[in-house]
Amino acid sequence: MSATLSTPPDLPGTPDAAGALAAPQPGFDAGPLRYAARWKPAEYAFWLLPVAAYFVFPNDLSLLSQIVITALFAVSLDLILGYAGIVSLGHAAFFGIGAYAAGMLAQHGWGEPLLGLLGAGLVAALVGFLSSFLVLRGADLTRLMVTLGVSLMLFEAANKLTSITGGMDGLQGIEMKPVLGLFAFDLYGKTAYIYCVVVLFVMFWLARRIVHSPFGLSLQGIRQNVFRMPALGTPVNARLVGVYTLGAAYAGVAGALLAQTTQFVSIDVLSFNRSAELMLIVVLGGTGSLYGALLGTIVFMTAHHLLSGINPQYWQFWLGILLIFVVLFARDGIMGALRTLTRRFKGGQP
């Protein structure tokens, strides 16, 4: 009995049966993806702004720290909204959980800032993971209602558990140890600002790596067409649960930064207003772009600060006009407008 052996197909660059070199097989061109993942000169220039702000605005470091913290919070929402298409009106729930977790750890002697960030991120990620199965069951409107409901329940729980959270009086008695045992938090906010900027940069770098990875690209595919992705072998539910958990962890770290730098946690960290403002910030900057979240935060909070100083009673009116102007003339947000201007400057090149 004779057996027939099958020969493997010729590999590119190896001789075939006739002794000739096999032609290279066409494959997937990953060049554009690698180019998109590279850091551009404009990005390096952008990250010099926080360094310059430290020297240009030495008397406003407290405000700058708040902007940095809110920027990280906005990045957390952009991960789930801009890249995965998960709409949320209760993202402040994870921000508040992180703030309370870091504050309670410091109250009980665990005042090391980096350990507090890690603990707050893990607690927020756990709550995000458990709630994701409920949030992701429905469509956009259902998700809005569920996320809002979860946030309202946590707000009322924090209000009632006064022995733990302090209720309306807030969580007090938070004492933070020096960062890495070397850099103590000072009254001028210098250490707090540098600490917040470093954490933001590290978390942003990690988020940027994630959105340009196969995981991040699959999220964009799910956002564009959720029904076709399963045909490509993508586990849609697992991807959405993963990014929702990641966004919750990022929000928890942002909340922990607020608790550590102010050494106080107000019940406002769980309020609906914080979630609504965050949504405005991300839309203002442009969804689906991590830098859009950063730019939206800078513009929104700077306008908030300046307008409230000029007209304390009617500053929201002028801020509303600014938002309407952006929606009318920059429909994809600030980042969309910048991309359009860049293409026009380059002569219509994409």
N, C-alpha and C positions, 0 to 999 in steps of 0.2 A: 504494500500500500504506500503510495507516494503522498507526500505532504507538500502543499504549495505555500511558500513563504512570501509574505507581502513585504515589499520594500517601502521604507518611509519616503515621503516626498522629499525632493531635493531641497536643501537649505540654500538660502542666498549666499553666493560666493563659494559654493562647493561644486565639484565636478559632477555632472550627471552621468547617465549610462554611456553616453557617446563621448565622454571626456570633456565636454564643454562646460563652462561655468553657468550655473543656474541664474536666471534673472531675478533680481530682488523683487519680492512681493510687495505690492502697495499696502501701506498700513495707515494707522491714524496719526495725523499730524498734530502733535501736542505743542508745537511752537507757539501759537497764539495764547494758549493757557499758561505756558511758562512765562511769556512776556507779561501777561496780565498780573502774574504773581510777583513780578519783580518790583522793587521799590523804585519809584520815580523821583527825579530831583525835586519836584514840587512837594513831595511827601517829606523829604528831609527838611525842606524849608519850613513846612508847616510845623514840624516838631521843634523848630527853633523858637516859635512864638511863645510857648510857656517859659522858656529860659529868658527871653527878652522881657516878658511881662513881670518876672520876678524883680528885675532891676528898674523897669520903667514905672511900675505901680507898687512901690514898697509899702505904701500905706493902705492898700486895698487887697492884701493877701487873703483876708478872710473871705471876701467876695470871690476872689479867684479860686479859692479852694472849693467853694460851693459850685462854681461853674464846672470845675474838673469832676467833682462827684456826680453832678447831674449829667455830664457828658458820658461817664461810664454807665450810668443808669439808662441813658438814651441808646447807647450801643446794645445794651441787653434787650431792649424792645425791638431794635432794628434787626437783631438776629432772628427773632421769631416772626416779626411782621414783614420786614423787607425781603428776607431770604426764604422764609417758609410760608408766608402768606397767612399766618395765624393772627387774627385780629383779637386784641385784648384791651379791655377797659378797666382791668383790675390788676395791672402789673405792679402797682404799689404794694400789693400784698407781700411779694417777695422782698421788696425793698425794706418794708417794715419788719419782716421776720429777721432779715439780716441785721438790722439796727438793734432790735431787741436782743437777739442772740449775742451779739458782740458786747452790748451793754451789760447783760446779765453775767457773761463770762468775766468781765472786768469787775463787776460787783463782788464776785465770789473769789477774787484773787488771781484770775487768769487775765491779767492786764497786758500781756505781751501782744503788741498790735498785730504781728503777722499771724500768730496763732489764732487771734480773734477773727481775722479775715478768713482764715481757713475754716474755722468752726462755723462762722456765719454763712459762708458759701455752701458748706456741706448741708447745713440745716435747711437753707432755702432750696437747694437742689433736691433734697428729699421730699419737701412739700411740693415742689414743682413736679417731681416724678409721680407722686401719688395722685395729684390733681389732674395730671395730663390725660389720664384715661377717661376722666369725666369731661374735660374741656374739649378734647378732640373727637368726641362722639358726633357732634353736630356740625352744621355749616357756619358761615360767618356770623349771622345774627344770633344763632344759638351760643356760639363761643363768646360773643359780646356779653350776653346775659349771664352766662355761667361764670366768666371771669369777674364780672362786676359783683355777682352774688357772693363769690368766695371772698372778695376783698371786703365787702360790707360785713360779712360774718366775722372776719378777723378783726375788723375795726371795733365792732360791738363787744367781741370777746376781750380785747385789750382794754376797753372801757370798763367792763364789769370786773375784771380780775385786778382790782386795784392793789391787792397785796403783792402781786407779782410784777405788774407793769407800771404801777403808779397811777393808772387811769388818766384823767384829764390833767393831773399835775405832772405827768411825765415820769420817766425813769431817771432817778437822780443817784448821786453817790458813785459815779463812774470815775475811777482813777486809772489812768493809763500809764504803763511803764515806758521807759525810753525805747525807741525803735532800735532793734538789735542790741539793746542794752547800752547804747552810746548816745543816741540823739533824743533828748527830752523835748516834749512839746512845750513851746514857750508862749508867752502872752501875745507876741507879735504875729504869730501864725506862720513863721518861717519854716519850721520843721514840718508842720501840718501840710503846708503847700507843696513842699518838695516831696514829702511822703505820698501825697495824693497823685502828683504828676507821675511819679515813678510807677505806682500801682496802675494808673491809667495806661501808661505806655506798655507795660508788660501785658496787661489784659487785652489791650488793643492789638498788640503784635500777635498774641495767641488767636484772637478772633479772626484776624486777617489771614493767618495760616489756615484756619478752619474753613473759611468761606471759599478759599481757593483750592481746597483739597477735594478729592472725589466726593466726600461727604457733603461739602458745601455746594458743589455743582449739582448733586442729586437733589438738594433742597430747592435750588432754583428751578430745576425741572419739574418738581412737584408743584411749585407755585404757579408755573406756567400751564401745566396740564397734568393734573393729578390722576387722570384716568389712563394715560399712556405709560406712565412710569412703571406700573406693575408688569407691563409687557416686556420691559427691559430688564426685569429681574430685581427691581428696586423694592425693598420692604418699606412701603410708604409709612405705615403706622409707626414702625420702629424709628425711622428717621425723624418723624414729627415729635415723637416722645423724647428722642435724644436732644433735639434742638430746643424743645420747650424746657427740658431740665437744665440745659446749658444756659438759656436765657434767665431762668430763675436763679441759678448760681451767680451769674454776673450781677443781677439786681441785688442779691443778698450781700455781695462784696461791696457794692456801692452804698448800701444802707449801713454796713459796718464802718465804712470810712466816715460817714456822717456822724455816727455815734462816737467814734474814737476821737475825731478832731474837735467836736463840740463838747464831748463828755456829758452829753444829755440826749435823751430820746423822748421826743414829743409824740403824742398819739397821732399827730398830723402825718407821720410817716406812712400811715395806712389809709389816709383820706382819699376820697374820690378825686378831689381837685388835683392831687399830685399825679394820679394816673392820667387825668384829662390833659394836664399841662404837658406831660411827657408825650402823649400822642400828638399834640400840636407841635412840639419840638421836632419830632421825627418827621412829620409831614412837611414842616417848614424847611428842614434841611434836605429832604429827599430820601425816600425809602429805598432799601436795597443798596445802600452805599454807606459804609461805616463812617466815612468822612462826612457824609451828610448829617449823621447824628451829631457829630462834633460841631460842625458849623451851625446847625440849627440851635444847639445849646448856647453857643457863643452869642449869636444874634438875639435869641429870645431873652436870655437873662441880662444881656447888656441893655436891650431896649426896656426891659422890665425895670432895671435899676435906674436908668436915666429918666424914663417917663414918670415913674413914681416919685422921683425927686422933683421934677418940674411941676407935676400936677398930681398930688397924692390922692385926690378924690376921683378923678376921671382918667387915670392913666390907662385903664383897661379899654376905654374907647379908642384911644390912639393906637394901642397895641392891636386892637381888632382891625383898624384900618390898614396897619402894616401887613397883617396876615391876609386880608382880602387882596391887597396889592400883589403879594407874592403868589397867591393862587391864580390871579388873573394873568400875570405876566411871566410867571415861572411855574408852569403847571407841574413840573417834576421837581419842584423845590429848588433850593439854592444850588445844589450840586448839578441838577439838570440845566439850570441857567448857565453855570460855569462851563459845562460840557458844550453847550450850544455856542457860547462865545469862543471857546477854544477851537471848535471846528471852523467857525467863520474866520478866525484869525489865521488858521492854517490853509485857508482857501477851499473850504468845503470838504477837507479830508476827514474820514471817520476817525 
